[in-house]
Amino acid sequence: MSAITGIYHFNHAPVQPELGMQVMKALQRYPADYVHTWLNEDVFLGCHAQWVTPESITERLPHYDYERGLAITADAIIDNRSELFDKLHVRLTDRKEMADSTLILLAYQKWGKDAPKHLIGDFAFVIWDQQNRSLFGARDFSGSRTLYYARTKELFAFSTTIQPLFSIPGLNKQLNEQWISEFLAIPITTEAVDLFTTVYKHVGQIPPAHSISVENGEIKFSRYCTIVAEDKLKLRSNEEYEEAFRDVFQTAVSSRLRTHREVGANLSGGLDSGSVVSFAAKALREENKKLHTFSYVPLDDFKDWTPKSRVANERQNIQTTVRHVGNINDQYFNFPEMNPLSEVDDWLDIMETPYKFYENSFWMKGIYQQAHEQDVGVLLTGSRGNWTISWGPALDYQASLLRSFKWFRFYKELHLYSKDLGIKKSRIFPVVGKKAFPQITKLKSSSNVPSQPDLINPEFAQRTNVYERLQEHGYDFWGNSLQNVYEVRKQQFEQLYYWNITGTVGCKQSLRYSLWERDATNDLRVIRFCLSVPEEQFVQNGLDRSLIRRSTKNYLPDTIRLNQKVRGVQGADGLHRMIPAWNTLISELQQVIEDPIISGYLNIKELTNALSIVRKEPRPELVFDTHFRILMRGLIFHRFIKKFA
């Protein structure tokens, strides 16, 4: 809803107004509905605001509450407003127009530093407590909004984005080798495991699920939220579980529709986004508003190379969902002028750091642009659905039954799953057996982890001890098909580094295009509910992801709801789009390999080998190949070093 910033002098010296203005000037690159600042001698707060919710139109941030002696600047949408109104005894007449920042102030007055524990939504905020002469701030549990900081001997400064902090005298853009080594060593899109750091040595970040306190020259962090599986919910029937799910999920979706502008949604042909859209369209119909969906489709001349179990063009499935749900203005975009290479510089400008997600970069940006042009205030997604609403891995569940010697239930699940997919049980059983008893499998194999090319220079990796640090954080470098998926799911909620990048991408795109990405599948209430549901509700009668499939009966068409055979894959035409510029791409990759500035960071031997493999023929199916992947990530990192560092 806004970009926020602030400065606090440790020694009580006054903050020079021109310093505050320099910091605010760096935020002018983003659209704003108003810009406001607050200065009180040694404390400066600023807000570069964008109106998203109805209440935000009359809100003015930063805001100083004279009665309480508290000042706040906030980038927040709070979703459990009704619950907080009751807990905080807010008068009925004050509730409708009350701004979310006011709710945060009231929560801080009541609960102090425990206030973030009571907030559900997407937020980053900082409060100046005049009486205690301290700053207190927090970032929501999954980092949906960013919050960076820097300190010198004299002052502490914070900002939603990185660049404004370089307006502070004494700060420079010295690179952080620890962050870079983690970024290059981690093979998935996760940036780093140390979430207090950034690509710049003198700029840190408040990690997701953490609060920060600045008092008497000391900076302290505290983790206020750790999501763990709670006691299992015990209901009497499938129908009661389905009803309970629909109730909590509808609450999560409806609370994310709060905008005076249009409501949009990312829509693919699958269960997660389809479920979000179906519940949202239902709620919007009651408000006489239509849901605008945005769907990416491949180029017209693209030939789908993906296996039979995948589909690159989901238009047909999306249209099936749209016709069934109704109250939807569906739109399809193939962004012919865009590709992963053409968008690199713009993404580096948006992210302020190197990034890895080139495969989907072009259509993600394109959808934000289209939504912005149509005055969308809220863009719904279902990004975390695989771990929450559509959880339910059939083969792993069968393995757990086999491992527990629950023979009858195991055979029933195996038989029904085999029948539904049209695959012989004799083909499925060995896979389940390996998952059930991975230790036996390991004895028969010298290596369970495939050899993959490393992007990081081995000497740089050794000098920074990056692999040792990753292991200390419990990071599984490559994973394997035999890993315990239930442990993986547990890690998805306990380890914050998995989801920090998702929030960073959403937040920084929202600032650029003045709209807010909202994920109902990432709602704390939904997560806690899903973690409390017994596993047999998620896999049942041979059906994976059973709870969401049963709960969306009449919400989604059966061809989508019950489909276990084919899943969509996005970005499959990414390399196909680059073929017209193939020679240009190869030439730049060669420059990356030959640049001595970059050789200390990147694994030139592996990049050279990858280029020799890829350059022969621009085959579209290479877009997800590990060799092409390290080449593209190396190119992106190289451009960042040359242009932004």
C-alpha positions in Angstrom: 0.0 0.0 0.0 3.0 2.2 0.3 6.8 2.5 0.5 7.9 3.6 4.0 11.2 5.0 5.3 12.7 6.6 8.4 15.8 7.8 10.2 16.6 7.8 13.9 19.6 9.5 15.5 21.1 7.5 18.3 22.7 10.6 20.0 19.5 12.7 20.0 21.0 15.0 17.4 18.3 16.4 15.1 17.7 14.8 11.8 18.4 17.3 9.1 15.3 17.8 7.0 17.3 17.7 3.7 18.5 14.2 4.6 14.9 13.0 5.0 14.0 14.6 1.7 17.0 12.8 0.0 15.7 9.5 1.2 12.2 10.3 0.1 13.4 11.5 -3.3 14.7 8.0 -4.0 11.1 6.7 -3.8 9.9 9.0 -6.5 10.5 6.3 -9.1 7.2 4.7 -7.8 3.7 6.0 -8.4 2.1 7.6 -5.3 -1.3 9.0 -4.4 0.3 11.1 -1.8 3.7 11.7 -0.2 3.9 12.7 3.5 6.7 13.0 6.1 6.9 13.6 9.9 9.9 15.0 11.7 10.4 15.3 15.5 14.0 16.4 16.1 15.9 13.1 16.1 13.3 11.0 14.3 12.1 11.2 10.7 9.4 9.1 9.2 8.2 9.1 5.6 5.5 7.4 3.5 5.1 7.2 -0.3 1.5 6.0 -0.3 -0.6 4.1 -2.8 -4.4 3.8 -2.2 -5.6 0.2 -2.3 -8.2 -0.2 0.4 -11.2 2.1 0.9 -9.9 3.1 4.3 -6.5 4.1 2.9 -8.0 7.0 0.9 -8.5 9.1 4.1 -5.5 7.7 5.9 -2.4 9.9 6.2 0.9 8.3 7.0 3.2 8.9 8.9 0.7 9.6 11.7 1.4 10.9 15.1 -1.1 10.0 17.9 -0.7 12.9 20.4 -2.8 11.1 23.1 -0.6 8.0 23.0 2.7 9.5 22.1 3.1 7.1 19.2 4.0 7.8 15.6 3.6 5.2 12.9 4.5 4.7 9.2 3.1 1.5 7.7 2.9 -0.6 4.6 0.1 -2.8 5.6 -3.2 -4.5 4.9 -4.7 -6.2 7.9 -7.1 -9.0 7.2 -8.4 -10.0 10.7 -10.0 -6.6 11.3 -13.2 -7.9 12.8 -11.3 -10.0 15.3 -9.1 -7.1 16.3 -12.0 -4.7 16.6 -13.5 -7.0 19.2 -10.2 -7.7 21.0 -9.4 -4.0 21.1 -13.0 -2.9 22.0 -13.3 -0.6 19.1 -16.7 1.2 19.0 -19.0 0.0 16.2 -19.3 3.5 14.8 -15.5 3.7 14.4 -14.9 0.4 12.7 -15.8 1.0 9.1 -13.5 3.9 8.4 -10.7 2.9 10.7 -7.3 2.7 8.9 -5.2 -0.5 9.3 -2.3 1.7 10.7 -4.6 2.8 13.5 -5.4 -0.8 14.3 -1.7 -1.5 14.4 -1.2 1.4 16.8 -4.0 0.2 19.1 -2.6 -3.3 19.0 0.9 -2.0 20.0 -0.7 0.0 22.9 -2.4 -3.1 24.2 0.1 -5.8 23.6 3.4 -3.9 23.2 6.1 -5.9 21.4 3.7 -8.9 21.2 1.4 -6.9 18.8 2.6 -8.7 15.6 1.4 -12.0 17.0 -2.2 -10.8 16.8 -2.0 -9.4 13.3 -3.0 -11.4 10.2 -2.3 -9.9 6.8 0.6 -8.5 4.7 2.5 -5.8 6.6 5.7 -4.0 7.4 5.5 -1.1 9.9 7.6 1.0 12.2 6.4 2.8 15.3 8.2 5.6 17.2 7.4 5.3 20.9 8.0 8.8 22.3 7.8 7.7 26.0 10.3 4.9 25.6 12.3 6.8 23.0 12.5 3.7 20.9 11.6 2.4 17.4 9.6 -0.9 17.1 8.7 -2.5 13.8 7.8 -5.8 12.3 7.4 -7.7 9.0 4.6 -10.2 8.4 5.2 -14.0 8.9 6.1 -14.8 5.3 7.6 -11.5 4.3 4.9 -10.4 1.9 6.3 -6.8 2.4 10.0 -6.0 2.5 11.8 -3.9 5.1 15.5 -3.1 4.8 17.7 -1.2 7.3 21.2 0.3 7.7 23.1 1.8 10.5 26.1 4.0 11.0 27.7 5.2 14.3 25.2 8.1 14.4 21.9 6.7 13.1 19.6 3.9 12.1 17.6 4.1 8.9 15.0 1.8 7.3 13.2 1.6 4.0 10.8 -0.6 2.0 13.4 -0.6 -0.8 17.2 -0.7 -0.8 18.2 2.3 -2.9 16.9 5.1 -0.5 19.3 3.9 2.1 22.3 4.9 0.0 21.3 8.5 0.5 22.6 8.1 4.1 26.1 9.6 4.4 28.8 6.9 4.9 26.9 4.1 3.2 28.2 2.6 0.0 27.4 -0.3 -2.3 30.1 -2.7 -1.2 29.0 -6.2 -2.1 28.3 -8.8 0.6 30.3 -11.9 -0.3 28.4 -14.1 2.2 25.0 -13.3 0.6 26.5 -13.7 -2.9 28.0 -17.1 -2.1 24.7 -18.4 -0.8 22.8 -16.9 -3.8 25.2 -18.7 -6.3 25.4 -22.0 -4.4 21.7 -22.6 -3.8 20.3 -24.3 -6.9 16.6 -23.4 -6.4 15.1 -19.8 -6.5 15.9 -19.2 -2.8 18.3 -16.3 -2.6 20.0 -16.9 0.8 19.5 -18.7 4.1 20.8 -15.8 6.2 17.7 -13.5 6.0 19.3 -10.7 8.0 21.7 -10.0 5.0 21.3 -8.6 1.5 23.6 -8.4 -1.5 25.1 -5.2 0.0 27.4 -5.5 3.0 26.0 -2.3 4.7 22.3 -3.1 4.2 20.4 -5.7 6.1 16.8 -6.7 6.2 14.3 -7.6 8.9 13.5 -11.2 8.2 9.9 -12.5 7.8 8.1 -13.3 11.1 10.5 -11.0 13.0 10.2 -7.7 14.9 12.9 -5.2 15.4 13.6 -2.9 18.4 15.9 0.1 18.3 16.6 1.6 21.7 19.7 3.3 23.3 21.8 2.7 20.2 21.1 -1.1 20.3 19.2 -3.1 17.6 17.5 -6.2 18.7 15.5 -8.8 16.6 12.9 -11.2 17.8 11.1 -14.0 16.0 7.4 -13.7 17.0 5.9 -16.4 14.8 6.9 -20.0 14.1 4.3 -22.1 12.3 4.2 -25.7 13.6 1.6 -28.5 13.2 -0.9 -28.1 16.0 -3.2 -30.7 17.5 -5.2 -32.6 14.9 -8.7 -31.4 14.2 -11.2 -34.2 15.0 -14.5 -33.9 13.2 -17.2 -36.5 12.6 -17.3 -36.8 8.9 -15.8 -35.8 5.5 -18.6 -33.3 5.1 -17.7 -31.5 8.3 -14.1 -31.2 7.2 -15.2 -29.9 3.8 -17.6 -27.4 5.4 -14.9 -26.2 7.9 -12.4 -25.8 5.0 -14.9 -23.8 2.9 -15.6 -21.5 5.9 -11.9 -20.7 6.7 -11.0 -20.4 3.0 -13.9 -18.1 2.1 -12.9 -15.9 5.0 -9.4 -15.7 3.8 -10.4 -15.0 0.2 -13.1 -12.4 1.1 -10.7 -10.5 3.4 -8.4 -10.1 0.4 -11.0 -8.4 -1.8 -11.0 -5.2 0.2 -10.3 -2.5 -2.4 -12.1 0.4 -3.9 -10.6 -0.5 -7.3 -11.0 -3.5 -9.5 -10.2 -7.0 -8.3 -7.9 -9.2 -10.5 -6.5 -12.7 -10.2 -3.8 -14.9 -11.8 -5.6 -17.8 -13.3 -4.1 -21.0 -14.6 -5.9 -24.3 -15.4 -5.2 -25.9 -12.1 -6.7 -26.4 -8.6 -5.0 -23.6 -6.6 -5.7 -20.5 -8.6 -9.0 -22.0 -9.8 -10.2 -22.4 -6.1 -9.2 -18.9 -5.3 -11.0 -17.5 -8.3 -14.2 -19.6 -7.7 -14.5 -18.4 -4.1 -13.6 -14.8 -5.0 -16.1 -14.6 -7.9 -18.8 -15.9 -5.6 -18.1 -13.2 -3.0 -17.8 -10.4 -5.6 -21.1 -11.3 -7.2 -22.7 -10.3 -3.9 -21.0 -6.9 -4.2 -22.1 -6.5 -7.9 -18.4 -6.6 -8.9 -16.8 -8.7 -11.5 -13.5 -10.6 -11.2 -10.9 -9.9 -13.9 -8.6 -12.8 -14.5 -5.2 -12.7 -16.2 -3.8 -15.8 -17.8 -0.6 -16.4 -19.6 -0.6 -18.6 -22.8 2.4 -19.5 -25.0 3.0 -17.9 -28.4 0.8 -19.1 -31.3 3.7 -20.8 -33.1 4.9 -22.7 -30.1 4.8 -26.5 -30.3 4.3 -28.1 -27.0 7.3 -30.3 -26.2 6.3 -31.1 -22.7 5.5 -34.7 -21.7 1.9 -36.1 -21.8 1.5 -35.5 -18.1 2.0 -31.7 -18.6 0.4 -29.0 -20.7 2.0 -25.7 -21.7 -1.1 -24.0 -23.0 -3.8 -24.1 -20.3 -6.3 -21.9 -22.2 -8.9 -24.7 -22.6 -8.8 -25.7 -18.9 -9.0 -22.0 -17.9 -12.0 -21.4 -20.1 -13.7 -24.5 -18.6 -13.2 -23.0 -15.2 -14.5 -19.6 -16.3 -17.7 -20.9 -17.8 -18.4 -23.0 -14.7 -17.7 -20.3 -12.1 -19.2 -17.3 -13.9 -18.9 -13.6 -13.0 -15.4 -13.5 -14.6 -13.9 -11.3 -17.2 -11.2 -13.7 -18.5 -8.2 -12.4 -20.5 -5.4 -14.3 -22.1 -2.0 -12.8 -22.9 1.0 -14.3 -24.8 3.2 -11.1 -24.6 4.9 -11.7 -28.0 7.4 -8.8 -27.5 8.7 -10.2 -24.2 11.1 -13.0 -23.3 13.4 -13.9 -20.4 16.3 -12.1 -21.9 14.5 -8.9 -22.9 13.3 -8.3 -19.3 16.6 -8.8 -17.4 17.5 -5.2 -16.9 14.0 -4.2 -15.9 13.8 -7.0 -13.4 17.2 -6.0 -11.9 15.8 -2.5 -11.5 12.7 -3.9 -9.8 14.4 -6.3 -7.5 17.5 -4.2 -6.7 19.4 -7.6 -6.5 20.2 -10.4 -8.9 17.5 -12.9 -9.4 17.0 -16.5 -10.6 13.4 -16.9 -11.9 14.1 -16.1 -15.5 11.7 -18.9 -16.7 8.6 -17.0 -15.6 9.9 -13.5 -15.4 8.4 -12.2 -18.7 4.8 -13.2 -18.2 4.8 -12.3 -14.5 5.8 -8.8 -15.3 3.4 -8.7 -18.3 0.4 -9.6 -16.1 1.3 -6.9 -13.6 1.5 -4.3 -16.4 -1.9 -5.4 -17.8 -3.5 -5.4 -14.3 -2.1 -1.9 -13.7 -3.6 -0.6 -17.0 -7.0 -1.9 -15.9 -6.9 -0.2 -12.5 -6.7 -3.4 -10.5 -6.0 -2.7 -6.9 -5.7 -6.4 -5.7 -4.3 -9.2 -7.7 -5.2 -12.6 -6.2 -2.8 -15.6 -6.5 -2.6 -19.2 -5.1 1.1 -19.4 -4.9 1.4 -21.4 -1.6 -1.5 -23.7 -2.4 0.6 -26.8 -3.0 1.6 -26.8 0.7 -1.8 -25.7 2.1 -5.1 -26.1 0.4 -4.1 -28.6 -2.2 -1.8 -30.7 -0.1 -2.1 -34.4 -0.5 0.7 -36.5 -2.0 -0.8 -39.9 -2.9 2.3 -41.9 -3.3 3.9 -40.6 -0.1 0.7 -41.3 1.8 0.7 -44.8 0.5 4.3 -45.1 1.5 3.4 -44.0 5.1 0.7 -46.7 5.2 3.1 -49.4 3.9 5.7 -48.3 6.4 3.2 -48.5 9.2 2.1 -52.0 8.1 -1.5 -50.8 7.5 -1.8 -53.4 4.7 -5.5 -53.2 4.0 -5.7 -49.4 3.7 -2.5 -49.4 1.7 -3.9 -51.9 -0.8 -7.1 -50.0 -1.1 -5.4 -46.7 -1.8 -2.9 -48.3 -4.3 -5.8 -50.1 -6.1 -8.0 -47.0 -6.5 -5.1 -44.7 -7.4 -4.0 -47.2 -10.1 -7.5 -47.5 -11.4 -8.0 -43.7 -11.6 -4.8 -43.0 -13.4 -5.0 -46.1 -15.6 -1.6 -47.3 -14.6 -0.8 -50.9 -13.5 -0.2 -51.4 -9.8 3.0 -53.2 -10.6 4.4 -49.9 -11.9 3.3 -47.9 -8.9 4.3 -50.3 -6.1 8.1 -50.1 -6.6 8.0 -46.3 -6.4 5.9 -46.5 -3.2 8.3 -49.1 -1.8 11.3 -46.9 -2.3 9.6 -44.0 -0.6 8.5 -46.2 2.3 12.0 -47.7 2.9 14.5 -45.2 1.5 17.4 -46.7 3.6 17.2 -50.0 1.8 17.3 -48.2 -1.5 20.3 -46.2 -0.5 22.2 -49.4 0.3 21.7 -50.5 -3.3 22.8 -47.2 -4.8 26.1 -45.5 -4.5 24.5 -42.1 -5.0 20.9 -40.9 -4.6 21.7 -37.3 -5.6 22.2 -36.6 -9.3 25.4 -34.7 -10.3 24.5 -31.1 -11.1 26.6 -28.3 -12.4 27.5 -25.6 -9.8 27.2 -22.0 -10.7 29.6 -20.8 -7.9 33.3 -20.7 -8.3 34.7 -23.6 -6.2 37.5 -21.5 -4.7 35.0 -18.7 -3.8 32.7 -21.4 -2.2 35.6 -22.7 -0.2 36.8 -19.3 0.9 33.3 -18.3 2.1 32.5 -21.7 3.6 29.2 -21.5 1.9 28.3 -25.2 1.8 29.1 -25.6 5.5 26.8 -22.6 6.3 24.0 -24.0 4.2 24.3 -27.3 6.0 24.2 -25.6 9.3 20.8 -24.1 8.3 19.6 -27.6 7.4 19.5 -26.8 3.7 19.1 -29.8 1.3 21.1 -28.8 -1.7 19.4 -30.8 -4.4 16.8 -33.0 -2.8 15.9 -36.4 -4.2 12.9 -38.4 -5.1 13.1 -40.5 -1.9 13.1 -37.6 0.5 10.3 -37.5 3.1 7.8 -35.1 1.7 6.2 -34.6 5.1 9.5 -33.3 6.5 9.8 -31.1 3.4 6.4 -29.6 4.1 7.3 -29.0 7.7 10.5 -27.2 6.6 8.4 -25.0 4.2 6.7 -23.4 7.2 9.6 -23.4 9.7 12.4 -22.2 7.5 11.8 -18.7 6.4 14.2 -18.6 3.5 11.9 -20.7 1.3 9.3 -17.9 1.0 11.2 -14.7 1.4 11.8 -14.3 -2.3 8.1 -14.7 -3.1 7.2 -11.8 -0.9 10.1 -9.7 -2.2 9.0 -10.2 -5.8 5.3 -9.4 -5.0 6.1 -6.4 -2.9 8.5 -4.7 -5.4 6.3 -5.4 -8.4 3.3 -3.9 -6.4 5.3 -0.7 -5.8 6.2 -0.4 -9.5 2.6 -1.0 -10.7 0.6 0.3 -7.8 -1.4 -2.8 -7.0 -1.2 -5.4 -4.3 -0.6 -9.2 -4.8 -2.7 -11.2 -2.3 -2.4 -14.9 -1.7 -5.3 -16.5 0.2 -3.6 -19.9 0.3 -0.9 -18.1 2.4 -3.4 -16.9 5.0 -2.3 -17.8 8.5 -5.8 -19.0 9.3 -5.7 -21.3 6.3 -2.2 -22.6 7.0 -3.1 -23.4 10.6 -6.3 -25.1 9.6 -4.6 -27.2 6.9 -1.8 -28.3 9.3 -4.5 -29.4 11.8 -6.3 -31.6 9.3 -5.6 -35.4 9.5 -3.6 -36.8 6.6 -6.3 -39.2 5.6 -8.4 -36.1 4.7 -5.8 -35.1 2.1 -5.5 -38.5 0.4 -8.5 -40.6 0.3 -9.9 -43.4 -2.0 -7.0 -43.1 -4.4 -7.5 -39.4 -4.8 -4.6 -37.0 -4.1 -5.3 -33.5 -2.8 -8.6 -35.0 -1.8 -9.8 -32.3 0.6 -9.7 -29.4 -1.9 -11.2 -31.7 -4.6 -14.1 -32.6 -2.4 -14.6 -29.1 -1.0 -14.8 -27.4 -4.4 -17.6 -29.6 -5.7 -20.0 -27.3 -7.5 -17.3 -24.5 -7.2 -15.1 -26.0 -10.0 -16.0 -28.2 -13.0 -15.3 -31.9 -12.4 -12.8 -32.0 -15.3 -10.6 -29.6 -13.4 -11.5 -30.6 -9.8 -10.9 -34.4 -10.3 -8.0 -34.3 -12.8 -5.0 -36.3 -11.6 -3.4 -37.0 -14.9 -2.3 -33.7 -16.4 -0.8 -30.6 -14.8 0.1 -27.2 -16.3 3.6 -26.0 -16.8 4.3 -22.3 -17.3 7.1 -20.7 -19.1 7.7 -23.6 -21.4 8.1 -21.3 -24.4 10.7 -19.1 -22.7 13.6 -20.3 -24.8 11.4 -20.5 -28.0 10.9 -16.8 -27.5 14.6 -16.1 -27.5 15.4 -17.9 -30.7 15.2 -14.7 -32.9 17.9 -13.2 -30.5 19.9 -16.5 -30.2 23.1 -15.2 -31.6 22.9 -12.1 -29.3 22.4 -14.4 -26.3 25.3 -16.7 -27.2 27.5 -13.6 -27.7 26.7 -12.2 -24.3 27.1 -15.6 -22.6 30.6 -15.7 -24.1 31.3 -12.3 -22.7 30.2 -13.4 -19.3 32.7 -16.3 -19.4 35.5 -14.1 -20.6 35.0 -11.3 -18.1 37.8 -11.4 -15.5 35.6 -9.3 -13.1 33.1 -12.1 -12.8 35.5 -15.1 -12.8 36.1 -14.9 -9.1 32.4 -15.5 -8.4 31.2 -17.9 -11.1 32.3 -21.4 -12.1 33.8 -20.6 -15.5 34.6 -24.2 -16.2 31.0 -25.3 -15.8 29.7 -22.3 -17.7 32.0 -23.0 -20.6 30.8 -26.6 -20.7 27.2 -25.6 -20.5 27.7 -23.1 -23.3 29.2 -25.8 -25.5 26.2 -27.9 -25.0 23.5 -25.2 -25.4 25.0 -23.2 -28.3 24.7 -26.0 -30.8 21.0 -25.8 -31.3 18.3 -23.6 -29.6 16.0 -26.3 -28.7 12.9 -25.0 -26.7 13.0 -27.9 -24.2 16.3 -26.6 -22.9 14.6 -23.8 -21.1 14.4 -25.8 -17.9 17.7 -27.7 -18.4 20.3 -27.2 -15.7 23.0 -26.2 -18.2 20.8 -23.4 -19.7 19.7 -22.5 -16.2 23.2 -21.8 -14.9 24.0 -19.8 -18.0 21.0 -17.6 -17.7 21.6 -17.1 -14.0 25.2 -16.3 -14.7 24.2 -13.7 -17.3 21.7 -12.1 -14.9 24.4 -11.9 -12.1 26.9 -10.5 -14.6 24.6 -7.7 -15.6 23.9 -6.9 -12.0 27.5 -6.6 -11.2 28.3 -4.4 -14.2 25.2 -2.1 -13.9 24.2 -1.9 -10.2 27.1 -2.9 -8.0 
